[in-house]
Every structure is written in C-alpha cells, then in structure tokens.
Amino acid sequence: MSKRQYAYLALAVLFVIFVLQNMQLDYVSFLFWDFSMPRLLLILSTLLIGIVIGALVPFRKLLPGKNK
C-alpha cells in the first residue's frame, strides 16, 4: 500500500473512533424548540454551519492590499 492509502486508512479509523465515542444523546434548546440528537450530529451540523458562514464571508476583503 502507498503512503496515501495508509493516510486514508488512518483517517477512517480515527473517524470511526470519533463516531463511536460521540453517540450519546445531547439535549438542545433553540428558540422555541427542545430536542435531542446524537452528539456526532450536533458537532457535524455545527461544522457545516461554520463552513457555510465562512464561505459567505468574502475573504479577499480581509487581506490588506487586495481591495478592489
């Protein structure tokens, strides 16, 4: 196997360990809703929201000298 395949295998094993350790239910309150969801989904949904917000912010405007 190549180094890339070992890296993918290591990442897959770490992801499986992460999933198995985060299957507990967490209770979430948001505005008027109260619900429970697995901690893994809570972490991944927070990550997805952060990615979307990060994609919406124009990064080039933050860099000095790059304003047009």
C-alpha positions as CSV (number, residue, x, y, z in Angstrom):
1,M,0.0,0.0,0.0
2,S,1.1,3.5,-0.7
3,K,1.5,6.3,1.9
4,R,-1.7,7.9,0.7
5,Q,-3.7,4.7,1.3
6,Y,-2.2,4.5,4.8
7,A,-3.2,8.1,5.5
8,Y,-6.8,7.4,4.3
9,L,-6.9,4.2,6.4
10,A,-5.7,6.1,9.4
11,L,-8.2,8.9,8.9
12,A,-11.0,6.3,8.5
13,V,-10.0,4.6,11.7
14,L,-9.9,7.9,13.6
15,F,-13.3,8.8,12.2
16,V,-14.8,5.5,13.3
17,I,-13.4,6.0,16.8
18,F,-14.8,9.6,16.9
19,V,-18.2,8.3,15.9
20,L,-18.3,5.5,18.4
21,Q,-17.2,7.9,21.2
22,N,-19.9,10.5,20.4
23,M,-23.1,8.5,20.1
24,Q,-24.6,9.9,23.4
25,L,-27.7,12.0,23.1
26,D,-27.5,15.7,23.9
27,Y,-30.5,17.9,24.6
28,V,-30.6,21.1,22.5
29,S,-32.7,24.2,23.1
30,F,-33.0,26.6,20.2
31,L,-35.5,29.4,20.3
32,F,-38.8,27.6,21.0
33,W,-37.6,24.1,20.2
34,D,-36.2,21.5,22.6
35,F,-35.0,18.3,21.1
36,S,-32.3,15.6,21.5
37,M,-29.8,14.5,18.9
38,P,-26.6,12.4,18.9
39,R,-23.6,14.4,19.8
40,L,-21.9,13.5,16.5
41,L,-24.8,15.1,14.5
42,L,-24.5,18.2,16.7
43,I,-20.8,18.5,16.1
44,L,-21.1,17.9,12.3
45,S,-24.0,20.3,12.0
46,T,-22.1,23.0,13.8
47,L,-19.1,22.3,11.5
48,L,-21.4,22.6,8.4
49,I,-22.9,25.9,9.7
50,G,-19.3,27.3,10.2
51,I,-18.3,26.2,6.7
52,V,-21.3,27.9,5.2
53,I,-20.8,31.1,7.1
54,G,-17.1,31.1,6.2
55,A,-17.9,30.7,2.5
56,L,-20.3,33.6,2.7
57,V,-17.7,36.0,4.1
58,P,-15.6,37.5,1.3
59,F,-12.1,36.5,2.5
60,R,-10.3,38.7,-0.1
61,K,-11.7,41.9,1.6
62,L,-9.9,41.0,4.8
63,L,-6.5,40.9,3.2
64,P,-4.6,44.2,3.1
65,G,-3.7,45.4,-0.4
66,K,-6.2,43.1,-2.1
67,N,-9.2,45.6,-2.1
68,K,-10.6,46.4,-5.5
